[in-house]
Amino acid sequence: MLVADVSENYTDLVTTVFSSTIAAKAWLATAAVLLALVQVTTAARIYGKLSFLTERGRAVARVHRWSGRIAFLCTLPVFFHCVTILGFQTPDTRVAIHSLVGTFVYGVFVAKVLIVRDHSLPRWALPTAGLTLASVLVVLWVTSSLWYFTTVRFGF
């Protein structure tokens, strides 16, 4: 069966670095959330809301763009594992919240990317979309990685 082969190959690949696929998900999601924090911080600087970052302009914009790209890439193996191996589940409240919020993450991402490109929208639209995406990632992280690190184990 094709799905079983993909799952087995994925597991073999991931466990060359991490102790398990769940550990990989926890650490990649943590990287994505940390990069989302960089995104929020640099966006606040771009909008002139933070003064402790001395740099403003191209350097901050470059860090903002690349942190977003890398965060997105970090979410792809997590997404693959959640959708193709685990699927939508509701055995308890934590998993139900995680599954429900997880269904929205890429929709919010696409909305943010479209808003970035549409300059006719009000000025508040982009920060709202960005903060919504960051919030969705934090909820997903709290209901998965934080739970894993505090309940299962803190390690690779």
N, CA, C and O atoms as a GROMACS GRO file, in nm:
protein
  624
    1MET      N    1   0.085  -0.118   0.000
    1MET     CA    2   0.000   0.000   0.000
    1MET      C    3   0.090   0.125   0.000
    1MET      O    4   0.187   0.132   0.075
    2LEU      N    5   0.057   0.221  -0.083
    2LEU     CA    6   0.139   0.339  -0.103
    2LEU      C    7   0.154   0.423   0.024
    2LEU      O    8   0.265   0.467   0.055
    3VAL      N    9   0.046   0.445   0.098
    3VAL     CA   10   0.053   0.527   0.219
    3VAL      C   11   0.145   0.462   0.322
    3VAL      O   12   0.221   0.531   0.389
    4ALA      N   13   0.138   0.332   0.335
    4ALA     CA   14   0.225   0.262   0.430
    4ALA      C   15   0.371   0.278   0.391
    4ALA      O   16   0.456   0.298   0.478
    5ASP      N   17   0.402   0.270   0.260
    5ASP     CA   18   0.540   0.289   0.214
    5ASP      C   19   0.588   0.430   0.244
    5ASP      O   20   0.701   0.448   0.290
    6VAL      N   21   0.506   0.529   0.217
    6VAL     CA   22   0.542   0.668   0.243
    6VAL      C   23   0.565   0.689   0.392
    6VAL      O   24   0.662   0.753   0.432
    7SER      N   25   0.476   0.635   0.473
    7SER     CA   26   0.488   0.648   0.618
    7SER      C   27   0.616   0.584   0.668
    7SER      O   28   0.687   0.640   0.751
    8GLU      N   29   0.648   0.466   0.616
    8GLU     CA   30   0.768   0.395   0.659
    8GLU      C   31   0.894   0.471   0.615
    8GLU      O   32   0.988   0.483   0.694
    9ASN      N   33   0.897   0.520   0.493
    9ASN     CA   34   1.012   0.598   0.444
    9ASN      C   35   1.028   0.726   0.523
    9ASN      O   36   1.140   0.765   0.558
   10TYR      N   37   0.917   0.793   0.551
   10TYR     CA   38   0.919   0.916   0.630
   10TYR      C   39   0.975   0.888   0.768
   10TYR      O   40   1.062   0.961   0.817
   11THR      N   41   0.927   0.782   0.831
   11THR     CA   42   0.973   0.746   0.965
   11THR      C   43   1.122   0.715   0.964
   11THR      O   44   1.196   0.760   1.052
   12ASP      N   45   1.167   0.639   0.865
   12ASP     CA   46   1.310   0.607   0.855
   12ASP      C   47   1.394   0.733   0.839
   12ASP      O   48   1.498   0.746   0.904
   13LEU      N   49   1.350   0.825   0.755
   13LEU     CA   50   1.423   0.949   0.732
   13LEU      C   51   1.429   1.035   0.858
   13LEU      O   52   1.536   1.084   0.896
   14VAL      N   53   1.315   1.053   0.922
   14VAL     CA   54   1.306   1.141   1.040
   14VAL      C   55   1.385   1.084   1.157
   14VAL      O   56   1.449   1.158   1.231
   15THR      N   57   1.381   0.953   1.174
   15THR     CA   58   1.449   0.894   1.290
   15THR      C   59   1.600   0.883   1.271
   15THR      O   60   1.670   0.833   1.360
   16THR      N   61   1.652   0.930   1.158
   16THR     CA   62   1.798   0.942   1.146
   16THR      C   63   1.849   1.060   1.227
   16THR      O   64   1.967   1.065   1.263
   17VAL      N   65   1.760   1.157   1.254
   17VAL     CA   66   1.797   1.277   1.331
   17VAL      C   67   1.731   1.278   1.468
   17VAL      O   68   1.794   1.312   1.568
   18PHE      N   69   1.605   1.241   1.473
   18PHE     CA   70   1.526   1.247   1.596
   18PHE      C   71   1.498   1.107   1.648
   18PHE      O   72   1.507   1.008   1.575
   19SER      N   73   1.463   1.099   1.776
   19SER     CA   74   1.435   0.969   1.837
   19SER      C   75   1.303   0.909   1.789
   19SER      O   76   1.285   0.787   1.792
   20SER      N   77   1.212   0.994   1.744
   20SER     CA   78   1.082   0.948   1.695
   20SER      C   79   1.021   1.054   1.605
   20SER      O   80   1.069   1.167   1.599
   21THR      N   81   0.916   1.016   1.534
   21THR     CA   82   0.848   1.114   1.448
   21THR      C   83   0.779   1.221   1.532
   21THR      O   84   0.771   1.337   1.492
   22ILE      N   85   0.730   1.182   1.648
   22ILE     CA   86   0.663   1.280   1.736
   22ILE      C   87   0.766   1.381   1.789
   22ILE      O   88   0.736   1.500   1.799
   23ALA      N   89   0.886   1.334   1.822
   23ALA     CA   90   0.991   1.427   1.866
   23ALA      C   91   1.027   1.523   1.753
   23ALA      O   92   1.049   1.642   1.777
   24ALA      N   93   1.033   1.472   1.631
   24ALA     CA   94   1.062   1.559   1.516
   24ALA      C   95   0.954   1.666   1.502
   24ALA      O   96   0.985   1.783   1.480
   25LYS      N   97   0.829   1.625   1.514
   25LYS     CA   98   0.719   1.722   1.506
   25LYS      C   99   0.732   1.828   1.614
   25LYS      O  100   0.715   1.947   1.588
   26ALA      N  101   0.763   1.786   1.735
   26ALA     CA  102   0.773   1.881   1.846
   26ALA      C  103   0.885   1.982   1.823
   26ALA      O  104   0.865   2.101   1.847
   27TRP      N  105   1.000   1.936   1.777
   27TRP     CA  106   1.113   2.027   1.756
   27TRP      C  107   1.095   2.115   1.633
   27TRP      O  108   1.131   2.233   1.636
   28LEU      N  109   1.040   2.061   1.526
   28LEU     CA  110   1.016   2.144   1.407
   28LEU      C  111   0.908   2.249   1.434
   28LEU      O  112   0.918   2.362   1.386
   29ALA      N  113   0.806   2.212   1.509
   29ALA     CA  114   0.703   2.309   1.546
   29ALA      C  115   0.762   2.417   1.638
   29ALA      O  116   0.725   2.534   1.627
   30THR      N  117   0.852   2.378   1.725
   30THR     CA  118   0.919   2.476   1.813
   30THR      C  119   1.001   2.573   1.730
   30THR      O  120   1.000   2.693   1.755
   31ALA      N  121   1.072   2.522   1.632
   31ALA     CA  122   1.149   2.609   1.542
   31ALA      C  123   1.056   2.706   1.469
   31ALA      O  124   1.086   2.824   1.457
   32ALA      N  125   0.942   2.656   1.421
   32ALA     CA  126   0.846   2.740   1.350
   32ALA      C  127   0.792   2.850   1.441
   32ALA      O  128   0.775   2.964   1.398
   33VAL      N  129   0.763   2.817   1.566
   33VAL     CA  130   0.710   2.917   1.660
   33VAL      C  131   0.817   3.020   1.695
   33VAL      O  132   0.787   3.140   1.703
   34LEU      N  133   0.939   2.977   1.714
   34LEU     CA  134   1.047   3.073   1.741
   34LEU      C  135   1.068   3.166   1.622
   34LEU      O  136   1.090   3.286   1.640
   35LEU      N  137   1.060   3.112   1.503
   35LEU     CA  138   1.072   3.196   1.384
   35LEU      C  139   0.949   3.287   1.368
   35LEU      O  140   0.961   3.398   1.316
   36ALA      N  141   0.834   3.242   1.413
   36ALA     CA  142   0.714   3.328   1.412
   36ALA      C  143   0.735   3.445   1.508
   36ALA      O  144   0.690   3.556   1.481
   37LEU      N  145   0.803   3.420   1.620
   37LEU     CA  146   0.837   3.528   1.713
   37LEU      C  147   0.930   3.629   1.645
   37LEU      O  148   0.914   3.750   1.663
   38VAL      N  149   1.025   3.581   1.568
   38VAL     CA  150   1.112   3.670   1.490
   38VAL      C  151   1.027   3.749   1.391
   38VAL      O  152   1.049   3.868   1.371
   39GLN      N  153   0.931   3.684   1.329
   39GLN     CA  154   0.841   3.750   1.235
   39GLN      C  155   0.764   3.863   1.302
   39GLN      O  156   0.757   3.974   1.248
   40VAL      N  157   0.706   3.836   1.417
   40VAL     CA  158   0.627   3.938   1.488
   40VAL      C  159   0.717   4.053   1.531
   40VAL      O  160   0.679   4.170   1.520
   41THR      N  161   0.837   4.022   1.580
   41THR     CA  162   0.930   4.126   1.625
   41THR      C  163   0.976   4.213   1.509
   41THR      O  164   0.975   4.336   1.519
   42THR      N  165   1.016   4.150   1.399
   42THR     CA  166   1.062   4.230   1.285
   42THR      C  167   0.948   4.307   1.220
   42THR      O  168   0.968   4.418   1.172
   43ALA      N  169   0.829   4.249   1.219
   43ALA     CA  170   0.713   4.323   1.164
   43ALA      C  171   0.683   4.445   1.249
   43ALA      O  172   0.653   4.552   1.196
   44ALA      N  173   0.692   4.430   1.381
   44ALA     CA  174   0.669   4.544   1.470
   44ALA      C  175   0.773   4.653   1.444
   44ALA      O  176   0.742   4.772   1.450
   45ARG      N  177   0.896   4.612   1.416
   45ARG     CA  178   1.000   4.711   1.385
   45ARG      C  179   0.973   4.777   1.251
   45ARG      O  180   0.991   4.898   1.236
   46ILE      N  181   0.932   4.700   1.153
   46ILE     CA  182   0.900   4.755   1.021
   46ILE      C  183   0.789   4.859   1.033
   46ILE      O  184   0.792   4.962   0.965
   47TYR      N  185   0.691   4.831   1.119
   47TYR     CA  186   0.580   4.924   1.139
   47TYR      C  187   0.614   5.035   1.239
   47TYR      O  188   0.528   5.117   1.271
   48GLY      N  189   0.738   5.039   1.288
   48GLY     CA  190   0.782   5.145   1.378
   48GLY      C  191   0.732   5.133   1.520
   48GLY      O  192   0.730   5.232   1.593
   49LYS      N  193   0.690   5.012   1.560
   49LYS     CA  194   0.637   4.991   1.695
   49LYS      C  195   0.743   4.951   1.796
   49LYS      O  196   0.718   4.955   1.917
   50LEU      N  197   0.861   4.912   1.751
   50LEU     CA  198   0.971   4.876   1.840
   50LEU      C  199   1.090   4.966   1.814
   50LEU      O  200   1.124   4.992   1.698
   51SER      N  201   1.151   5.012   1.918
   51SER     CA  202   1.267   5.098   1.899
   51SER      C  203   1.397   5.033   1.943
   51SER      O  204   1.505   5.087   1.916
   52PHE      N  205   1.391   4.917   2.010
   52PHE     CA  206   1.515   4.856   2.058
   52PHE      C  207   1.595   4.791   1.946
   52PHE      O  208   1.714   4.764   1.963
   53LEU      N  209   1.533   4.765   1.832
   53LEU     CA  210   1.608   4.719   1.716
   53LEU      C  211   1.656   4.843   1.641
   53LEU      O  212   1.576   4.919   1.588
   54THR      N  213   1.786   4.862   1.639
   54THR     CA  214   1.838   4.984   1.578
   54THR      C  215   1.822   4.984   1.427
   54THR      O  216   1.803   5.089   1.366
   55GLU      N  217   1.828   4.868   1.369
   55GLU     CA  218   1.819   4.857   1.223
   55GLU      C  219   1.673   4.864   1.180
   55GLU      O  220   1.584   4.810   1.245
   56ARG      N  221   1.651   4.931   1.070
   56ARG     CA  222   1.518   4.939   1.011
   56ARG      C  223   1.539   4.943   0.860
   56ARG      O  224   1.639   4.997   0.815
   57GLY      N  225   1.453   4.891   0.786
   57GLY     CA  226   1.468   4.895   0.642
   57GLY      C  227   1.500   4.758   0.583
   57GLY      O  228   1.442   4.657   0.623
   58ARG      N  229   1.594   4.757   0.487
   58ARG     CA  230   1.621   4.635   0.411
   58ARG      C  231   1.665   4.517   0.496
   58ARG      O  232   1.620   4.405   0.474
   59ALA      N  233   1.753   4.540   0.590
   59ALA     CA  234   1.804   4.429   0.672
   59ALA      C  235   1.692   4.364   0.753
   59ALA      O  236   1.682   4.242   0.757
   60VAL      N  237   1.609   4.444   0.815
   60VAL     CA  238   1.498   4.390   0.895
   60VAL      C  239   1.397   4.322   0.803
   60VAL      O  240   1.343   4.216   0.837
   61ALA      N  241   1.370   4.382   0.688
   61ALA     CA  242   1.276   4.322   0.592
   61ALA      C  243   1.329   4.187   0.542
   61ALA      O  244   1.252   4.093   0.525
   62ARG      N  245   1.459   4.179   0.520
   62ARG     CA  246   1.520   4.053   0.475
   62ARG      C  247   1.507   3.946   0.584
   62ARG      O  248   1.469   3.832   0.555
   63VAL      N  249   1.539   3.982   0.707
   63VAL     CA  250   1.524   3.887   0.818
   63VAL      C  251   1.378   3.844   0.832
   63VAL      O  252   1.349   3.727   0.856
   64HIS      N  253   1.287   3.940   0.816
   64HIS     CA  254   1.144   3.910   0.827
   64HIS      C  255   1.102   3.808   0.720
   64HIS      O  256   1.036   3.709   0.750
   65ARG      N  257   1.141   3.834   0.596
   65ARG     CA  258   1.102   3.743   0.487
   65ARG      C  259   1.162   3.603   0.504
   65ARG      O  260   1.092   3.503   0.490
   66TRP      N  261   1.292   3.597   0.534
   66TRP     CA  262   1.357   3.467   0.544
   66TRP      C  263   1.312   3.388   0.667
   66TRP      O  264   1.302   3.266   0.662
   67SER      N  265   1.285   3.457   0.776
   67SER     CA  266   1.235   3.384   0.894
   67SER      C  267   1.098   3.324   0.863
   67SER      O  268   1.066   3.214   0.909
   68GLY      N  269   1.017   3.394   0.786
   68GLY     CA  270   0.887   3.340   0.745
   68GLY      C  271   0.900   3.222   0.652
   68GLY      O  272   0.828   3.123   0.666
   69ARG      N  273   0.990   3.232   0.557
   69ARG     CA  274   1.012   3.120   0.463
   69ARG      C  275   1.060   2.996   0.536
   69ARG      O  276   1.011   2.885   0.511
   70ILE      N  277   1.156   3.014   0.626
   70ILE     CA  278   1.210   2.899   0.699
   70ILE      C  279   1.105   2.842   0.795
   70ILE      O  280   1.095   2.720   0.810
   71ALA      N  281   1.028   2.929   0.858
   71ALA     CA  282   0.920   2.880   0.946
   71ALA      C  283   0.822   2.795   0.866
   71ALA      O  284   0.780   2.688   0.911
   72PHE      N  285   0.785   2.843   0.748
   72PHE     CA  286   0.694   2.767   0.661
   72PHE      C  287   0.753   2.631   0.629
   72PHE      O  288   0.683   2.530   0.637
   73LEU      N  289   0.881   2.627   0.592
   73LEU     CA  290   0.946   2.500   0.561
   73LEU      C  291   0.947   2.405   0.681
   73LEU      O  292   0.932   2.284   0.665
   74CYS      N  293   0.965   2.461   0.800
   74CYS     CA  294   0.964   2.378   0.922
   74CYS      C  295   0.828   2.313   0.944
   74CYS      O  296   0.819   2.205   1.003
   75THR      N  297   0.721   2.378   0.899
   75THR     CA  298   0.587   2.324   0.922
   75THR      C  299   0.551   2.212   0.824
   75THR      O  300   0.461   2.134   0.853
   76LEU      N  301   0.619   2.203   0.711
   76LEU     CA  302   0.580   2.105   0.609
   76LEU      C  303   0.591   1.959   0.656
   76LEU      O  304   0.496   1.884   0.635
   77PRO      N  305   0.702   1.915   0.719
   77PRO     CA  306   0.704   1.777   0.768
   77PRO      C  307   0.600   1.753   0.879
   77PRO      O  308   0.544   1.644   0.890
   78VAL      N  309   0.576   1.855   0.959
   78VAL     CA  310   0.475   1.843   1.064
   78VAL      C  311   0.338   1.824   1.001
   78VAL      O  312   0.262   1.736   1.041
   79PHE      N  313   0.308   1.906   0.903
   79PHE     CA  314   0.181   1.895   0.830
   79PHE      C  315   0.167   1.757   0.767
   79PHE      O  316   0.063   1.693   0.779
   80PHE      N  317   0.273   1.712   0.699
   80PHE     CA  318   0.269   1.580   0.634
   80PHE      C  319   0.236   1.472   0.735
   80PHE      O  320   0.150   1.387   0.710
   81HIS      N  321   0.304   1.474   0.848
   81HIS     CA  322   0.283   1.371   0.950
   81HIS      C  323   0.141   1.378   1.006
   81HIS      O  324   0.074   1.276   1.021
   82CYS      N  325   0.097   1.499   1.037
   82CYS     CA  326  -0.036   1.514   1.097
   82CYS      C  327  -0.147   1.471   1.001
   82CYS      O  328  -0.242   1.404   1.041
   83VAL      N  329  -0.136   1.510   0.876
   83VAL     CA  330  -0.244   1.483   0.781
   83VAL      C  331  -0.240   1.340   0.729
   83VAL      O  332  -0.343   1.273   0.726
   84THR      N  333  -0.123   1.291   0.688
   84THR     CA  334  -0.119   1.160   0.624
   84THR      C  335  -0.106   1.044   0.721
   84THR      O  336  -0.150   0.933   0.690
   85ILE      N  337  -0.048   1.066   0.837
   85ILE     CA  338  -0.028   0.955   0.930
   85ILE      C  339  -0.129   0.958   1.045
   85ILE      O  340  -0.188   0.855   1.078
   86LEU      N  341  -0.149   1.074   1.107
   86LEU     CA  342  -0.238   1.082   1.222
   86LEU      C  343  -0.383   1.114   1.185
   86LEU      O  344  -0.475   1.050   1.235
   87GLY      N  345  -0.402   1.211   1.097
   87GLY     CA  346  -0.537   1.250   1.058
   87GLY      C  347  -0.607   1.330   1.167
   87GLY      O  348  -0.550   1.356   1.273
   88PHE      N  349  -0.729   1.369   1.138
   88PHE     CA  350  -0.810   1.448   1.233
   88PHE      C  351  -0.857   1.356   1.344
   88PHE      O  352  -0.918   1.252   1.319
   89GLN      N  353  -0.828   1.395   1.469
   89GLN     CA  354  -0.864   1.312   1.584
   89GLN      C  355  -0.926   1.397   1.694
   89GLN      O  356  -0.896   1.516   1.705
   90THR      N  357  -1.011   1.336   1.774
   90THR     CA  358  -1.073   1.406   1.888
   90THR      C  359  -1.085   1.316   2.012
   90THR      O  360  -1.193   1.310   2.071
   91PRO      N  361  -0.978   1.247   2.052
   91PRO     CA  362  -0.991   1.161   2.170
   91PRO      C  363  -1.001   1.238   2.302
   91PRO      O  364  -1.058   1.188   2.399
   92ASP      N  365  -0.947   1.359   2.305
   92ASP     CA  366  -0.958   1.443   2.425
   92ASP      C  367  -0.957   1.588   2.381
   92ASP      O  368  -0.941   1.618   2.262
   93THR      N  369  -0.975   1.678   2.475
   93THR     CA  370  -0.988   1.821   2.443
   93THR      C  371  -0.862   1.876   2.378
   93THR      O  372  -0.871   1.950   2.280
   94ARG      N  373  -0.745   1.842   2.431
   94ARG     CA  374  -0.620   1.894   2.376
   94ARG      C  375  -0.605   1.855   2.230
   94ARG      O  376  -0.575   1.939   2.146
   95VAL      N  377  -0.625   1.729   2.199
   95VAL     CA  378  -0.609   1.681   2.061
   95VAL      C  379  -0.717   1.738   1.971
   95VAL      O  380  -0.691   1.770   1.855
   96ALA      N  381  -0.838   1.752   2.024
   96ALA     CA  382  -0.947   1.809   1.945
   96ALA      C  383  -0.917   1.954   1.907
   96ALA      O  384  -0.937   1.994   1.792
   97ILE      N  385  -0.869   2.032   2.004
   97ILE     CA  386  -0.832   2.171   1.976
   97ILE      C  387  -0.719   2.174   1.873
   97ILE      O  388  -0.723   2.253   1.778
   98HIS      N  389  -0.619   2.090   1.893
   98HIS     CA  390  -0.506   2.084   1.801
   98HIS      C  391  -0.552   2.048   1.659
   98HIS      O  392  -0.511   2.113   1.563
   99SER      N  393  -0.635   1.948   1.646
   99SER     CA  394  -0.684   1.907   1.515
   99SER      C  395  -0.767   2.016   1.449
   99SER      O  396  -0.751   2.043   1.330
  100LEU      N  397  -0.854   2.079   1.526
  100LEU     CA  398  -0.940   2.184   1.472
  100LEU      C  399  -0.858   2.305   1.427
  100LEU      O  400  -0.876   2.354   1.315
  101VAL      N  401  -0.769   2.354   1.512
  101VAL     CA  402  -0.686   2.470   1.477
  101VAL      C  403  -0.591   2.434   1.362
  101VAL      O  404  -0.563   2.518   1.276
  102GLY      N  405  -0.543   2.311   1.361
  102GLY     CA  406  -0.454   2.268   1.254
  102GLY      C  407  -0.517   2.272   1.117
  102GLY      O  408  -0.447   2.288   1.017
  103THR      N  409  -0.648   2.257   1.110
  103THR     CA  410  -0.714   2.263   0.980
  103THR      C  411  -0.712   2.403   0.921
  103THR      O  412  -0.732   2.420   0.801
  104PHE      N  413  -0.688   2.505   1.005
  104PHE     CA  414  -0.690   2.644   0.959
  104PHE      C  415  -0.553   2.701   0.926
  104PHE      O  416  -0.545   2.806   0.862
  105VAL      N  417  -0.446   2.637   0.968
  105VAL     CA  418  -0.314   2.700   0.963
  105VAL      C  419  -0.272   2.742   0.822
  105VAL      O  420  -0.224   2.854   0.803
  106TYR      N  421  -0.289   2.656   0.725
  106TYR     CA  422  -0.246   2.694   0.590
  106TYR      C  423  -0.343   2.788   0.522
  106TYR      O  424  -0.304   2.865   0.434
  107GLY      N  425  -0.468   2.784   0.560
  107GLY     CA  426  -0.563   2.884   0.510
  107GLY      C  427  -0.527   3.023   0.558
  107GLY      O  428  -0.532   3.119   0.482
  108VAL      N  429  -0.490   3.034   0.686
  108VAL     CA  430  -0.446   3.162   0.741
  108VAL      C  431  -0.316   3.206   0.674
  108VAL      O  432  -0.297   3.324   0.646
  109PHE      N  433  -0.226   3.110   0.650
  109PHE     CA  434  -0.101   3.142   0.581
  109PHE      C  435  -0.127   3.198   0.442
  109PHE      O  436  -0.070   3.300   0.404
  110VAL      N  437  -0.212   3.132   0.365
  110VAL     CA  438  -0.244   3.179   0.229
  110VAL      C  439  -0.308   3.317   0.235
  110VAL      O  440  -0.276   3.404   0.154
  111ALA      N  441  -0.398   3.338   0.330
  111ALA     CA  442  -0.461   3.470   0.344
  111ALA      C  443  -0.355   3.577   0.371
  111ALA      O  444  -0.361   3.685   0.312
  112LYS      N  445  -0.259   3.547   0.458
  112LYS     CA  446  -0.154   3.645   0.488
  112LYS      C  447  -0.071   3.675   0.363
  112LYS      O  448  -0.041   3.792   0.336
  113VAL      N  449  -0.034   3.573   0.288
  113VAL     CA  450   0.046   3.594   0.167
  113VAL      C  451  -0.032   3.677   0.066
  113VAL      O  452   0.024   3.765   0.001
  114LEU      N  453  -0.161   3.650   0.051
  114LEU     CA  454  -0.242   3.729  -0.042
  114LEU      C  455  -0.256   3.874   0.003
  114LEU      O  456  -0.254   3.966  -0.078
  115ILE      N  457  -0.268   3.894   0.133
  115ILE     CA  458  -0.279   4.030   0.186
  115ILE      C  459  -0.149   4.107   0.166
  115ILE      O  460  -0.152   4.227   0.140
  116VAL      N  461  -0.034   4.038   0.178
  116VAL     CA  462   0.095   4.103   0.155
  116VAL      C  463   0.099   4.162   0.014
  116VAL      O  464   0.152   4.271  -0.007
  117ARG      N  465   0.044   4.090  -0.081
  117ARG     CA  466   0.050   4.131  -0.222
  117ARG      C  467  -0.056   4.234  -0.260
  117ARG      O  468  -0.043   4.301  -0.363
  118ASP      N  469  -0.160   4.247  -0.180
  118ASP     CA  470  -0.271   4.337  -0.214
  118ASP      C  471  -0.256   4.469  -0.139
  118ASP      O  472  -0.286   4.477  -0.020
  119HIS      N  473  -0.209   4.570  -0.208
  119HIS     CA  474  -0.183   4.700  -0.145
  119HIS      C  475  -0.307   4.788  -0.135
  119HIS      O  476  -0.300   4.900  -0.085
  120SER      N  477  -0.421   4.738  -0.183
  120SER     CA  478  -0.544   4.817  -0.174
  120SER      C  479  -0.616   4.797  -0.041
  120SER      O  480  -0.711   4.870  -0.010
  121LEU      N  481  -0.573   4.700   0.036
  121LEU     CA  482  -0.638   4.672   0.164
  121LEU      C  483  -0.598   4.776   0.269
  121LEU      O  484  -0.494   4.842   0.255
  122PRO      N  485  -0.679   4.790   0.375
  122PRO     CA  486  -0.642   4.885   0.482
  122PRO      C  487  -0.511   4.843   0.548
  122PRO      O  488  -0.473   4.726   0.545
  123ARG      N  489  -0.442   4.939   0.605
  123ARG     CA  490  -0.310   4.918   0.665
  123ARG      C  491  -0.313   4.815   0.780
  123ARG      O  492  -0.212   4.750   0.805
  124TRP      N  493  -0.425   4.800   0.847
  124TRP     CA  494  -0.433   4.708   0.960
  124TRP      C  495  -0.451   4.562   0.916
  124TRP      O  496  -0.435   4.472   0.998
  125ALA      N  497  -0.482   4.537   0.789
  125ALA     CA  498  -0.510   4.401   0.744
  125ALA      C  499  -0.389   4.309   0.755
  125ALA      O  500  -0.400   4.196   0.802
  126LEU      N  501  -0.273   4.357   0.713
  126LEU     CA  502  -0.153   4.273   0.716
  126LEU      C  503  -0.109   4.239   0.859
  126LEU      O  504  -0.085   4.122   0.887
  127PRO      N  505  -0.098   4.337   0.950
  127PRO     CA  506  -0.061   4.299   1.088
  127PRO      C  507  -0.164   4.204   1.152
  127PRO      O  508  -0.127   4.116   1.230
  128THR      N  509  -0.290   4.223   1.120
  128THR     CA  510  -0.393   4.135   1.174
  128THR      C  511  -0.374   3.992   1.123
  128THR      O  512  -0.382   3.897   1.199
  129ALA      N  513  -0.349   3.979   0.993
  129ALA     CA  514  -0.326   3.846   0.936
  129ALA      C  515  -0.200   3.782   0.994
  129ALA      O  516  -0.198   3.664   1.027
  130GLY      N  517  -0.094   3.862   1.006
  130GLY     CA  518   0.031   3.810   1.063
  130GLY      C  519   0.016   3.764   1.206
  130GLY      O  520   0.065   3.657   1.244
  131LEU      N  521  -0.051   3.845   1.287
  131LEU     CA  522  -0.073   3.807   1.428
  131LEU      C  523  -0.167   3.686   1.439
  131LEU      O  524  -0.151   3.604   1.529
  132THR      N  525  -0.263   3.677   1.350
  132THR     CA  526  -0.352   3.560   1.349
  132THR      C  527  -0.273   3.435   1.318
  132THR      O  528  -0.290   3.332   1.384
  133LEU      N  529  -0.186   3.442   1.219
  133LEU     CA  530  -0.103   3.326   1.184
  133LEU      C  531  -0.010   3.289   1.300
  133LEU      O  532   0.003   3.171   1.333
  134ALA      N  533   0.053   3.388   1.361
  134ALA     CA  534   0.140   3.360   1.475
  134ALA      C  535   0.061   3.298   1.590
  134ALA      O  536   0.108   3.206   1.656
  135SER      N  537  -0.059   3.348   1.614
  135SER     CA  538  -0.145   3.294   1.721
  135SER      C  539  -0.184   3.150   1.694
  135SER      O  540  -0.185   3.067   1.784
  136VAL      N  541  -0.218   3.120   1.570
  136VAL     CA  542  -0.254   2.983   1.532
  136VAL      C  543  -0.134   2.891   1.556
  136VAL      O  544  -0.150   2.781   1.610
  137LEU      N  545  -0.015   2.935   1.517
  137LEU     CA  546   0.104   2.852   1.540
  137LEU      C  547   0.130   2.830   1.688
  137LEU      O  548   0.169   2.721   1.729
  138VAL      N  549   0.108   2.934   1.769
  138VAL     CA  550   0.129   2.920   1.914
  138VAL      C  551   0.030   2.822   1.974
  138VAL      O  552   0.068   2.739   2.056
  139VAL      N  553  -0.097   2.829   1.934
  139VAL     CA  554  -0.197   2.734   1.984
  139VAL      C  555  -0.158   2.592   1.944
  139VAL      O  556  -0.167   2.500   2.026
  140LEU      N  557  -0.117   2.574   1.821
  140LEU     CA  558  -0.073   2.441   1.777
  140LEU      C  559   0.048   2.393   1.857
  140LEU      O  560   0.056   2.276   1.894
  141TRP      N  561   0.141   2.485   1.884
  141TRP     CA  562   0.260   2.448   1.961
  141TRP      C  563   0.224   2.410   2.105
  141TRP      O  564   0.275   2.312   2.158
  142VAL      N  565   0.138   2.489   2.166
  142VAL     CA  566   0.098   2.461   2.306
  142VAL      C  567   0.027   2.327   2.316
  142VAL      O  568   0.048   2.252   2.412
  143THR      N  569  -0.058   2.296   2.218
  143THR     CA  570  -0.135   2.172   2.224
  143THR      C  571  -0.058   2.051   2.170
  143THR      O  572  -0.111   1.940   2.168
  144SER      N  573   0.066   2.072   2.128
  144SER     CA  574   0.144   1.958   2.080
  144SER      C  575   0.284   1.956   2.141
  144SER      O  576   0.314   1.871   2.225
  145SER      N  577   0.369   2.048   2.100
  145SER     CA  578   0.509   2.046   2.144
  145SER      C  579   0.524   2.069   2.293
  145SER      O  580   0.594   1.994   2.361
  146LEU      N  581   0.458   2.171   2.345
  146LEU     CA  582   0.466   2.196   2.489
  146LEU      C  583   0.417   2.075   2.566
  146LEU      O  584   0.479   2.035   2.664
  147TRP      N  585   0.306   2.016   2.523
  147TRP     CA  586   0.253   1.896   2.587
  147TRP      C  587   0.357   1.784   2.580
  147TRP      O  588   0.382   1.717   2.680
  148TYR      N  589   0.419   1.765   2.464
  148TYR     CA  590   0.520   1.660   2.447
  148TYR      C  591   0.638   1.683   2.540
  148TYR      O  592   0.683   1.590   2.608
  149PHE      N  593   0.689   1.806   2.542
  149PHE     CA  594   0.807   1.836   2.624
  149PHE      C  595   0.779   1.822   2.774
  149PHE      O  596   0.868   1.783   2.849
  150THR      N  597   0.658   1.852   2.818
  150THR     CA  598   0.627   1.846   2.961
  150THR      C  599   0.568   1.712   3.004
  150THR      O  600   0.571   1.679   3.123
  151THR      N  601   0.516   1.634   2.910
  151THR     CA  602   0.450   1.509   2.946
  151THR      C  603   0.530   1.386   2.905
  151THR      O  604   0.539   1.290   2.981
  152VAL      N  605   0.588   1.389   2.786
  152VAL     CA  606   0.657   1.272   2.733
  152VAL      C  607   0.806   1.280   2.761
  152VAL      O  608   0.859   1.202   2.841
  153ARG      N  609   0.874   1.373   2.696
  153ARG     CA  610   1.017   1.390   2.721
  153ARG      C  611   1.065   1.516   2.653
  153ARG      O  612   1.009   1.561   2.552
  154PHE      N  613   1.170   1.572   2.710
  154PHE     CA  614   1.234   1.691   2.652
  154PHE      C  615   1.365   1.645   2.592
  154PHE      O  616   1.465   1.634   2.664
  155GLY      N  617   1.367   1.619   2.466
  155GLY     CA  618   1.488   1.571   2.399
  155GLY      C  619   1.462   1.541   2.254
  155GLY      O  620   1.349   1.543   2.207
  156PHE      N  621   1.570   1.514   2.184
  156PHE     CA  622   1.559   1.483   2.042
  156PHE      C  623   1.518   1.338   2.024
  156PHE      O  624   1.503   1.291   1.911
   0.00000   0.00000   0.00000
